[in-house]
Amino acid sequence: MTVDMSTFGEMLMSRPAGREAFLGASAYLFRDLKDNDIISLDFAKVKVLAPSWADEFITGLKSNFHVKIEYKNTDNESVSASLKTVLEPLDVTKYQRAI
């Protein structure tokens, strides 16, 4: 299944909006998902993606469904930077102070 992320708007910003988008998609788009289905999130028409929005939507998807997620058309710098922030694990050793 491919999800055109611009369905939720061209400017995907704010944690509450991301949560609302996830809940709406869960009720209508994702209700028939089966384990190990593949979801392709297509960002072709998205102009701005905030990390908070992406975190709510993607984390919700990962937490509530056992699916594989692909990311398409992520060349937009806002999209790629936000996805990098959300998807890459935090290396806490970079932020720990030496004793």
All heavy atoms as an XYZ file, in Angstrom:
780
protein
N       0.841     -1.168      0.000
C       0.000      0.000      0.000
C       0.889      1.235      0.000
O       1.819      1.344      0.775
C      -0.869     -0.008      1.271
C      -1.523      1.322      1.573
S      -2.284      1.454      3.202
C      -3.619      0.327      3.037
N       0.573      2.162     -0.890
C       1.285      3.434     -0.937
C       0.381      4.521     -0.390
O      -0.782      4.625     -0.771
C       1.706      3.778     -2.378
O       2.603      2.773     -2.847
C       2.399      5.120     -2.444
N       0.937      5.328      0.514
C       0.187      6.429      1.111
C       0.800      7.735      0.621
O       1.972      8.010      0.877
C       0.239      6.367      2.656
C      -0.496      7.552      3.256
C      -0.324      5.055      3.161
N       0.007      8.514     -0.106
C       0.429      9.842     -0.542
C       0.343     10.757      0.678
O      -0.743     11.117      1.127
C      -0.484     10.339     -1.658
C      -0.143     11.738     -2.133
O       0.784     12.377     -1.583
O      -0.813     12.206     -3.075
N       1.493     11.114      1.227
C       1.521     11.872      2.483
C       0.969     13.288      2.318
O       0.564     13.906      3.293
C       2.936     11.904      3.051
C       3.469     10.516      3.431
S       2.408      9.631      4.579
C       2.728     10.532      6.081
N       0.896     13.784      1.079
C       0.318     15.111      0.878
C      -1.198     15.098      1.079
O      -1.823     16.150      1.144
C       0.672     15.661     -0.508
O       0.028     14.923     -1.523
N      -1.764     13.908      1.233
C      -3.175     13.794      1.594
C      -3.432     14.520      2.915
O      -4.510     15.055      3.144
C      -3.573     12.305      1.745
O      -3.318     11.645      0.521
C      -5.020     12.137      2.134
N      -2.429     14.557      3.758
C      -2.534     15.196      5.066
C      -2.110     16.659      5.021
O      -2.152     17.341      6.035
C      -1.690     14.435      6.095
C      -2.019     12.978      6.150
C      -1.162     12.032      5.608
C      -3.209     12.538      6.716
C      -1.474     10.685      5.640
C      -3.536     11.191      6.751
C      -2.663     10.259      6.216
N      -1.685     17.121      3.859
C      -1.276     18.514      3.662
C       0.119     18.597      3.076
O       0.885     17.636      3.099
N       0.447     19.760      2.529
C       1.790     19.978      1.981
C       2.778     20.375      3.067
O       3.976     20.219      2.903
C       1.758     21.066      0.907
C       1.027     20.656     -0.350
C       1.028     21.752     -1.388
O       1.220     22.939     -1.039
O       0.847     21.415     -2.568
N       2.257     20.922      4.151
C       3.100     21.350      5.269
C       2.679     20.555      6.496
O       1.669     20.854      7.125
C       2.965     22.857      5.490
C       3.402     23.630      4.252
S       3.223     25.398      4.422
C       4.477     25.744      5.626
N       3.454     19.536      6.802
C       3.126     18.617      7.894
C       3.922     19.039      9.132
O       5.095     18.711      9.279
C       3.447     17.185      7.478
C       2.801     16.736      6.160
C       3.230     15.327      5.801
C       1.295     16.859      6.230
N       3.246     19.788      9.980
C       3.922     20.352     11.143
C       3.061     20.177     12.380
O       1.838     20.117     12.276
C       4.199     21.838     10.920
C       5.049     22.098      9.688
S       5.507     23.820      9.405
C       4.002     24.692      9.598
N       3.676     20.066     13.494
C       3.133     19.997     14.852
C       2.781     18.574     15.260
O       2.252     17.780     14.487
C       1.938     20.924     15.082
O       0.716     20.318     14.805
N       3.104     18.295     16.484
C       2.839     16.980     17.074
C       1.340     16.659     17.107
O       0.933     15.571     16.712
C       3.464     16.913     18.475
C       3.464     15.546     19.078
C       4.385     15.465     20.278
N       5.780     15.653     19.953
C       6.579     14.723     19.425
N       6.109     13.523     19.148
N       7.846     14.983     19.173
N       0.476     17.593     17.521
C      -0.959     17.278     17.520
C      -1.498     16.961     16.121
O      -2.327     16.061     15.961
C      -1.609     18.543     18.092
C      -0.537     19.188     18.904
C       0.741     18.883     18.176
N      -1.023     17.670     15.114
C      -1.478     17.408     13.752
C      -1.000     16.037     13.273
O      -1.728     15.322     12.567
C      -0.989     18.504     12.808
N       0.215     15.649     13.639
C       0.729     14.326     13.276
C      -0.061     13.216     13.935
O      -0.373     12.192     13.320
N      -0.406     13.434     15.190
C      -1.214     12.451     15.924
C      -2.598     12.329     15.295
O      -3.111     11.232     15.110
C      -1.325     12.880     17.391
C      -2.204     12.006     18.223
C      -1.417     10.843     18.790
N      -2.268     10.078     19.679
C      -2.334      8.772     19.666
N      -1.567      8.088     18.858
N      -3.126      8.134     20.477
N      -3.206     13.454     14.951
C      -4.526     13.445     14.319
C      -4.478     12.741     12.959
O      -5.375     11.967     12.627
C      -5.022     14.883     14.149
C      -6.407     14.981     13.577
C      -6.882     16.411     13.472
O      -6.499     17.251     14.320
O      -7.652     16.695     12.546
N      -3.428     12.991     12.189
C      -3.269     12.334     10.891
C      -3.126     10.826     11.065
O      -3.739     10.046     10.324
C      -2.059     12.904     10.160
N      -2.337     10.407     12.053
C      -2.173      8.982     12.302
C      -3.500      8.334     12.694
O      -3.856      7.268     12.197
C      -1.124      8.706     13.382
C      -1.152      7.286     13.841
C      -0.685      6.279     13.012
C      -1.704      6.948     15.057
C      -0.763      4.955     13.398
C      -1.777      5.626     15.461
C      -1.305      4.630     14.624
N      -4.241      8.967     13.596
C      -5.517      8.407     14.034
C      -6.512      8.310     12.881
O      -7.221      7.310     12.740
C      -6.096      9.232     15.182
C      -5.321      9.157     16.499
C      -5.890     10.144     17.508
C      -5.312      7.741     17.051
N      -6.536      9.324     12.027
C      -7.410      9.283     10.857
C      -7.013      8.186      9.890
O      -7.859      7.437      9.378
N      -5.722      8.062      9.643
C      -5.233      7.010      8.748
C      -5.504      5.632      9.328
O      -5.850      4.700      8.595
C      -3.736      7.197      8.494
N      -5.387      5.495     10.643
C      -5.653      4.207     11.291
C      -7.100      3.791     11.107
O      -7.398      2.616     10.891
C      -5.354      4.290     12.788
O      -3.993      4.524     13.000
N      -7.989      4.748     11.178
C      -9.413      4.445     11.064
C      -9.831      4.106      9.635
O     -10.733      3.289      9.433
C     -10.233      5.630     11.573
N      -9.169      4.703      8.656
C      -9.614      4.529      7.275
C      -8.628      3.780      6.386
O      -9.015      2.886      5.644
C      -9.930      5.894      6.658
C     -11.074      6.566      7.362
C     -10.846      7.577      8.283
C     -12.383      6.168      7.138
C     -11.898      8.180      8.955
C     -13.440      6.763      7.802
C     -13.198      7.772      8.706
O     -14.230      8.362      9.368
N      -7.346      4.126      6.459
C      -6.358      3.527      5.557
C      -5.757      2.234      6.091
O      -5.497      1.302      5.339
C      -5.214      4.507      5.286
C      -5.557      5.791      4.554
C      -4.330      6.682      4.469
C      -6.079      5.487      3.161
N      -5.494      2.208      7.387
C      -4.716      1.107      7.951
C      -5.560      0.020      8.613
O      -5.022     -0.928      9.155
C      -3.713      1.642      8.982
C      -2.756      2.665      8.444
C      -2.256      3.652      9.271
C      -2.344      2.659      7.125
C      -1.356      4.600      8.803
C      -1.455      3.606      6.641
C      -0.964      4.574      7.483
N      -6.854      0.137      8.582
C      -7.696     -0.805      9.342
C      -7.606     -2.245      8.851
O      -7.847     -3.166      9.613
C      -9.136     -0.332      9.369
C      -9.806     -0.345      8.028
C     -11.225      0.118      8.105
N     -11.711      0.320      6.749
C     -12.753      1.009      6.448
N     -13.447      1.580      7.400
N     -13.121      1.146      5.198
N      -7.253     -2.473      7.592
C      -7.183     -3.830      7.065
C      -5.758     -4.354      6.928
O      -5.525     -5.356      6.246
C      -7.881     -3.898      5.699
C      -9.371     -3.592      5.799
O      -9.984     -3.970      6.830
O      -9.915     -2.980      4.865
N      -4.803     -3.689      7.571
C      -3.405     -4.120      7.472
C      -3.204     -5.472      8.141
O      -3.801     -5.767      9.170
C      -2.478     -3.108      8.134
C      -2.255     -1.801      7.404
C      -1.352     -0.892      8.230
C      -1.658     -2.029      6.036
N      -2.326     -6.250      7.545
C      -1.937     -7.531      8.116
C      -0.468     -7.461      8.501
O       0.285     -6.648      7.969
C      -2.172     -8.644      7.095
C      -3.639     -8.808      6.722
C      -3.794     -9.870      5.645
C      -5.224    -10.030      5.225
N      -5.727     -8.970      4.380
N      -0.065     -8.325      9.419
C       1.344     -8.378      9.807
C       2.220     -8.558      8.568
O       1.897     -9.333      7.671
C       1.598     -9.534     10.776
C       1.071     -9.233     12.168
O       0.604     -8.107     12.400
O       1.134    -10.129     13.027
N       3.323     -7.836      8.555
C       4.330     -7.876      7.502
C       3.879     -7.276      6.175
O       4.560     -7.445      5.167
C       4.868     -9.293      7.299
C       5.579     -9.790      8.538
O       6.318     -9.039      9.180
N       5.343    -11.027      8.910
N       2.735     -6.584      6.142
C       2.386     -5.813      4.952
C       3.434     -4.725      4.783
O       4.109     -4.338      5.743
C       1.008     -5.167      5.092
C      -0.138     -6.105      4.767
O       0.123     -7.233      4.289
O      -1.298     -5.714      5.000
N       3.553     -4.207      3.585
C       4.499     -3.126      3.315
C       3.715     -1.840      3.081
O       2.802     -1.808      2.252
C       5.380     -3.441      2.095
C       6.213     -4.696      2.365
C       6.272     -2.247      1.761
C       6.990     -5.189      1.168
N       4.073     -0.814      3.831
C       3.485      0.512      3.675
C       4.556      1.416      3.074
O       5.654      1.526      3.612
C       3.078      1.107      5.042
C       2.071      0.225      5.745
C       2.542      2.513      4.878
C       0.709      0.266      5.179
N       4.244      2.051      1.966
C       5.159      3.014      1.355
C       4.618      4.413      1.618
O       3.520      4.742      1.168
C       5.265      2.780     -0.153
O       5.849      1.537     -0.419
N       5.369      5.200      2.355
C       4.998      6.588      2.618
C       5.656      7.449      1.548
O       6.880      7.538      1.471
C       5.448      7.010      4.015
C       4.947      6.149      5.180
C       5.450      6.705      6.506
C       3.429      6.051      5.171
N       4.834      8.054      0.683
C       5.324      8.824     -0.459
C       5.245     10.318     -0.143
O       4.163     10.873      0.023
C       4.489      8.491     -1.691
C       5.035      9.115     -2.954
O       5.973      9.941     -2.885
O       4.513      8.778     -4.036
N       6.405     10.962     -0.070
C       6.503     12.362      0.296
C       6.679     13.288     -0.910
O       7.117     14.425     -0.759
C       7.674     12.563      1.271
C       7.460     11.912      2.603
C       7.898     10.614      2.845
C       6.815     12.581      3.622
C       7.697     10.001      4.074
C       6.608     11.985      4.862
C       7.044     10.698      5.082
N       6.324     12.839     -2.104
C       6.576     13.587     -3.334
C       6.026     15.010     -3.300
O       6.689     15.944     -3.746
C       6.007     12.836     -4.536
N       4.833     15.221     -2.794
C       4.191     16.535     -2.837
C       4.261     17.281     -1.512
O       3.647     18.335     -1.358
C       2.731     16.372     -3.260
C       2.577     15.757     -4.630
C       1.123     15.500     -4.926
C       0.973     14.601     -6.151
N      -0.412     14.141     -6.269
N       5.019     16.753     -0.560
C       5.155     17.409      0.746
C       6.257     18.460      0.660
O       7.365     18.177      0.227
C       5.473     16.370      1.851
C       5.793     17.062      3.159
C       4.311     15.414      2.015
N       5.932     19.682      1.074
C       6.909     20.769      1.041
C       7.680     20.882      2.355
O       8.865     21.168      2.359
C       6.208     22.089      0.740
C       5.639     22.136     -0.661
C       4.960     23.455     -0.936
C       4.402     23.447     -2.354
N       3.670     24.678     -2.657
N       6.995     20.677      3.477
C       7.628     20.790      4.799
C       7.179     19.618      5.661
O       5.987     19.323      5.737
C       7.242     22.114      5.497
C       7.821     22.172      6.900
C       7.681     23.312      4.671
N       8.144     18.966      6.284
C       7.855     17.907      7.244
C       8.621     18.217      8.522
O       9.848     18.312      8.514
C       8.291     16.539      6.703
C       8.121     15.360      7.661
C       6.644     15.113      7.974
C       8.765     14.104      7.078
N       7.900     18.395      9.606
C       8.530     18.663     10.905
C       8.807     17.345     11.610
O       8.019     16.398     11.499
C       7.617     19.534     11.767
N       9.915     17.255     12.337
C      10.219     16.018     13.068
C       9.110     15.599     14.028
O       8.832     14.415     14.174
C      11.503     16.361     13.828
C      12.143     17.441     13.042
C      11.000     18.242     12.463
N       8.464     16.554     14.665
C       7.403     16.215     15.624
C       6.223     15.547     14.920
O       5.665     14.567     15.422
C       6.945     17.454     16.386
O       6.509     18.457     15.490
N       5.841     16.054     13.762
C       4.746     15.454     12.988
C       5.138     14.038     12.573
O       4.378     13.090     12.756
C       4.431     16.311     11.758
C       3.138     15.963     11.083
C       1.969     16.638     11.212
C       2.875     14.869     10.195
N       0.984     16.030     10.460
C       1.521     14.937      9.825
C       3.635     13.832      9.676
C       0.928     14.025      8.963
C       3.040     12.912      8.829
C       1.699     13.008      8.482
N       6.341     13.910     11.993
C       6.818     12.605     11.527
C       6.912     11.618     12.683
O       6.540     10.445     12.536
C       8.183     12.762     10.853
N       7.373     12.069     13.837
C       7.492     11.198     14.990
C       6.131     10.647     15.402
O       5.983      9.444     15.634
C       8.142     11.943     16.155
C       8.362     11.064     17.363
O       8.789      9.903     17.205
O       8.106     11.532     18.486
N       5.137     11.497     15.507
C       3.797     11.040     15.881
C       3.251     10.029     14.878
O       2.720      8.992     15.267
C       2.830     12.217     15.999
C       2.998     13.021     17.252
C       2.663     12.253     18.517
O       1.737     11.418     18.520
O       3.333     12.501     19.529
N       3.370     10.322     13.602
C       2.787      9.462     12.568
C       3.550      8.138     12.462
O       2.961      7.060     12.521
C       2.786     10.189     11.224
C       1.937      9.519     10.191
C       0.600      9.864     10.052
C       2.459      8.550      9.352
C      -0.201      9.247      9.096
C       1.675      7.922      8.399
C       0.338      8.269      8.269
N       4.852      8.210     12.333
C       5.659      7.000     12.114
C       5.729      6.142     13.371
O       5.602      4.916     13.295
C       7.066      7.379     11.603
C       6.941      8.003     10.204
C       7.982      6.169     11.573
C       8.201      8.671      9.700
N       5.916      6.757     14.523
C       5.952      5.987     15.765
C       4.609      5.323     16.021
O       4.546      4.177     16.457
C       6.370      6.873     16.954
O       7.665      7.405     16.677
C       6.406      6.091     18.248
N       3.534      6.032     15.732
C       2.205      5.435     15.859
C       2.038      4.237     14.955
O       1.517      3.190     15.355
N       2.507      4.363     13.744
C       2.429      3.265     12.778
C       3.250      2.066     13.247
O       2.774      0.928     13.249
C       2.919      3.763     11.412
C       2.730      2.878     10.211
C       1.290      2.451     10.034
C       3.210      3.604      8.956
N       4.468      2.337     13.705
C       5.335      1.252     14.182
C       4.799      0.598     15.454
O       4.928     -0.611     15.633
C       6.748      1.785     14.455
C       7.546      2.079     13.220
C       8.920      2.585     13.615
C       9.803      2.827     12.441
N      11.134      3.301     12.845
N       4.226      1.392     16.327
C       3.756      0.874     17.615
C       2.462      0.072     17.514
O       2.226     -0.821     18.321
C       3.529      2.030     18.594
O       4.729      2.696     18.838
N       1.631      0.409     16.563
C       0.306     -0.190     16.496
C       0.140     -1.255     15.410
O      -0.850     -1.980     15.427
C      -0.745      0.897     16.293
C      -0.865      1.767     17.515
O      -1.465      1.368     18.493
N      -0.270      2.943     17.483
N       1.065     -1.309     14.480
C       0.965     -2.271     13.387
C       2.317     -2.932     13.178
O       3.353     -2.293     13.325
C       0.533     -1.568     12.089
C      -0.784     -0.854     12.214
C      -0.823      0.507     12.487
C      -1.979     -1.540     12.086
C      -2.032      1.177     12.608
C      -3.197     -0.886     12.207
C      -3.224      0.474     12.477
N       2.311     -4.196     12.838
C       3.551     -4.927     12.566
C       3.755     -4.972     11.061
O       3.544     -5.997     10.419
C       3.481     -6.335     13.153
C       3.382     -6.321     14.640
N       2.190     -6.193     15.309
C       4.344     -6.378     15.580
C       2.420     -6.187     16.603
N       3.714     -6.298     16.804
N       4.153     -3.826     10.511
C       4.318     -3.693      9.070
C       5.736     -3.227      8.761
O       6.453     -2.743      9.634
C       3.300     -2.694      8.479
C       1.879     -3.213      8.627
C       3.441     -1.316      9.095
N       6.102     -3.369      7.522
C       7.371     -2.840      7.049
C       7.077     -1.486      6.411
O       6.104     -1.340      5.673
C       8.000     -3.789      6.041
C       8.336     -5.132      6.659
C       8.873     -6.093      5.635
C       9.115     -7.436      6.321
N       9.428     -8.487      5.385
N       7.898     -0.499      6.706
C       7.665      0.847      6.202
C       8.775      1.228      5.236
O       9.958      1.088      5.540
C       7.607      1.870      7.352
C       6.565      1.455      8.382
C       7.306      3.263      6.811
C       6.578      2.299      9.644
N       8.363      1.711      4.060
C       9.298      2.248      3.074
C       9.031      3.741      2.963
O       7.915      4.200      3.201
C       9.064      1.603      1.704
C       9.350      0.133      1.647
C       9.042     -0.461      0.278
O       8.330      0.192     -0.524
O       9.507     -1.573      0.023
N      10.051      4.487      2.571
C       9.940      5.932      2.438
C      10.319      6.299      1.015
O      11.424      6.009      0.571
C      10.850      6.630      3.453
C      10.567      6.155      4.860
C      11.261      5.067      5.405
C       9.582      6.757      5.623
C      10.970      4.615      6.680
C       9.294      6.304      6.908
C       9.988      5.236      7.422
O       9.704      4.780      8.686
N       9.400      6.957      0.293
C       9.628      7.317     -1.111
C       9.678      8.831     -1.267
O       9.016      9.559     -0.533
C       8.494      6.784     -1.991
C       8.433      5.293     -2.101
C       7.314      4.915     -3.053
C       7.301      3.431     -3.309
N       6.251      3.074     -4.263
N      10.439      9.259     -2.271
C      10.527     10.677     -2.628
C      10.888     11.540     -1.423
O      10.162     12.455     -1.046
C       9.217     11.154     -3.278
C       8.945     10.412     -4.564
O       9.783     10.368     -5.449
N       7.778      9.812     -4.656
N      12.034     11.236     -0.857
C      12.505     11.934      0.342
C      13.634     12.921      0.031
O      14.402     13.268      0.915
C      12.985     10.913      1.390
O      14.063     10.159      0.836
C      11.859      9.994      1.819
N      13.722     13.371     -1.230
C      14.806     14.271     -1.623
C      14.675     15.675     -1.039
O      15.669     16.376     -0.870
C      14.881     14.378     -3.153
C      15.263     13.050     -3.792
O      15.881     12.204     -3.112
O      14.931     12.849     -4.977
N      13.468     16.094     -0.742
C      13.240     17.396     -0.122
C      14.029     17.445      1.184
O      13.948     16.532      2.002
C      11.738     17.557      0.126
C      11.375     18.797      0.890
O      11.966     19.109      1.915
N      10.370     19.495      0.400
N      14.788     18.523      1.375
C      15.667     18.589      2.556
C      14.905     18.572      3.871
O      15.364     18.001      4.860
C      16.581     19.807      2.468
C      17.636     19.618      1.393
C      18.762     20.611      1.507
O      19.048     21.061      2.625
O      19.358     20.909      0.472
N      13.741     19.178      3.898
C      12.928     19.166      5.112
C      12.485     17.744      5.437
O      12.541     17.310      6.589
C      11.696     20.064      4.914
O      10.794     19.928      5.973
N      12.085     17.024      4.412
C      11.648     15.639      4.598
C      12.819     14.763      5.023
O      12.732     14.024      6.003
C      10.986     15.095      3.313
C      10.737     13.595      3.417
C       9.687     15.839      3.021
N      13.930     14.847      4.314
C      15.060     13.966      4.621
C      15.639     14.257      6.007
O      15.959     13.335      6.762
C      16.147     14.058      3.553
O      16.690     15.352      3.470
N      15.748     15.524      6.389
C      16.288     15.863      7.707
C      15.347     15.398      8.824
O      15.797     14.875      9.847
C      16.524     17.364      7.811
N      14.052     15.564      8.623
C      13.089     15.136      9.649
C      13.082     13.627      9.792
O      13.041     13.105     10.910
C      11.690     15.647      9.315
O      11.652     17.050      9.443
N      13.119     12.916      8.675
C      13.150     11.451      8.741
C      14.429     10.969      9.409
O      14.410     10.029     10.206
C      12.986     10.837      7.362
C      11.602     10.985      6.735
C      11.597     10.400      5.327
C      10.536     10.328      7.585
N      15.535     11.628      9.105
C      16.803     11.256      9.740
C      16.712     11.437     11.252
O      17.138     10.572     12.015
C      17.940     12.112      9.171
C      19.292     11.772      9.743
C      20.380     12.619      9.116
C      21.713     12.282      9.752
N      22.804     13.080      9.217
N      16.128     12.533     11.674
C      15.968     12.812     13.098
C      15.109     11.754     13.777
O      15.420     11.285     14.875
C      15.334     14.201     13.305
O      16.198     15.183     12.738
C      15.109     14.496     14.772
N      14.032     11.370     13.126
C      13.083     10.439     13.727
C      13.562      8.992     13.652
O      13.362      8.218     14.586
C      11.703     10.574     13.037
C      10.752      9.480     13.462
C      11.115     11.943     13.327
N      14.218      8.623     12.568
C      14.534      7.219     12.329
C      15.885      6.765     12.847
O      16.074      5.588     13.131
C      14.438      6.906     10.832
C      13.059      7.132     10.214
C      13.120      6.913      8.715
C      12.021      6.244     10.858
N      16.837      7.682     12.969
C      18.158      7.273     13.426
C      18.197      7.276     14.947
O      17.756      8.230     15.577
C      19.237      8.196     12.859
C      19.444      7.986     11.376
C      20.609      8.783     10.833
O      21.320      9.448     11.605
O      20.802      8.738      9.610
N      18.745      6.216     15.525
C      18.832      6.173     16.991
C      19.768      7.260     17.515
O      20.749      7.608     16.882
C      19.383      4.780     17.277
C      20.012      4.327     16.011
C      19.327      5.064     14.891
N      19.437      7.778     18.673
C      20.236      8.819     19.309
C      21.479      8.205     19.931
O      21.399      7.232     20.672
C      19.395      9.511     20.389
C      20.062     10.631     21.162
C      20.411     11.784     20.223
C      19.141     11.112     22.257
N      22.637      8.779     19.632
C      23.889      8.330     20.232
C      24.143      9.184     21.475
O      24.647     10.291     21.401
C      25.036      8.490     19.228
C      26.369      8.005     19.787
O      26.404      7.505     20.938
O      27.382      8.131     19.078
N      23.714      8.667     22.627
C      23.805      9.442     23.861
C      25.246      9.686     24.284
O      25.505     10.615     25.051
C      23.025      8.774     25.011
C      21.543      8.789     24.720
C      23.516      7.395     25.305
N      26.181      8.911     23.796
C      27.581      9.127     24.201
C      28.082     10.478     23.714
O      28.978     11.052     24.311
C      28.491      8.011     23.649
O      28.402      7.961     22.234
C      28.082      6.659     24.249
N      27.483     11.022     22.663
C      27.887     12.334     22.161
C      27.502     13.434     23.144
O      28.089     14.500     23.153
C      27.206     12.640     20.825
C      27.707     11.826     19.680
C      26.979     12.246     18.413
C      27.410     11.428     17.228
N      26.679     11.814     16.011
N      26.504     13.172     23.973
C      25.965     14.192     24.840
C      26.342     14.030     26.298
O      25.992     14.833     27.129
C      24.439     14.238     24.693
C      24.036     14.461     23.265
C      23.599     13.408     22.471
C      24.131     15.712     22.686
C      23.258     13.602     21.151
C      23.786     15.917     21.366
C      23.354     14.864     20.602
O      23.033     15.055     19.287
N      27.058     12.961     26.615
C      27.462     12.730     27.993
C      28.739     13.533     28.274
O      29.644     13.583     27.450
C      27.712     11.241     28.249
C      26.445     10.440     28.202
C      26.710      8.951     28.338
O      27.820      8.481     28.095
N      25.691      8.210     28.720
N      28.777     14.129     29.426
C      29.975     14.895     29.820
C      30.991     13.948     30.433
O      30.652     13.008     31.119
C      29.614     15.962     30.824
C      28.809     17.067     30.206
C      28.402     18.110     31.184
N      29.443     18.375     32.176
C      29.302     19.229     33.141
N      28.207     19.908     33.263
N      30.265     19.418     34.018
N      32.227     14.221     30.173
C      33.311     13.432     30.772
C      33.385     13.750     32.258
O      33.232     14.890     32.682
C      34.635     13.745     30.106
N      33.619     12.732     33.049
C      33.693     12.912     34.509
C      35.133     13.114     34.920
O      36.034     12.539     34.478
C      33.104     11.699     35.244
C      31.635     11.610     34.867
C      33.275     11.834     36.733
C      30.912     10.411     35.446
